[in-house]
């Protein structure tokens, strides 16, 4: 997965009632401080910042929760690269974010169609209309836990990316979603693939 600078799509100061998109200017000093803080915490958290470099990054922020939903930092690129490599055929993505993975896969020749399920209309309004999306993409406003596919639908790639942080509390929801959608995975396709963002890390933290 190649690096994308999403700031070309999102000008500074895009803001809704709950969510906003801004730019973060990380100098070398700020990068060093983040790495030091992470290293003191644990080797796991240091690894989250080991490839961070100075630059201007784009951030989608949930002001209600005071949380970052998504950025275009190297960690985001790295942690989504397996999905981008696997994506093919009929694709379902839960969570729009900044549209980083969407932009990364929509022009792949072996991607036939992409359905994105996003719960927040405000994120769709802030993000989708500013991206150069092609006609493979359809965005649906819905809660992925309540979203139902038609009987008989078969998907080749399914990816759940709805969590803002790395926590053991997120592991149970991944299991719920995998059970819910496993019947829609195209088992006749040997390349069929389903996973959740950072699922193995959620699993590790859930055991601590």
Secondary structure, 3 states (H helix, E strand, C coil): CCCCCHHHCCCCCEECCCEEEEEEEECHHHHHHHHHHHHHHCHHHHHHHCCCCCEEEEEEEECCCCEEEEECCHHHHHHHHHHHHHCCEEEEEECCCCCHHHHHHCCCCCEEEEEEEECCHHHHHHHHHHCCCCCCEEEEECCCCCCCCCCCCCECEEEECCCCCCCCCHHHHHHHHHHHHHHHECCCCCCCEEEECCHHHHHHHHCC
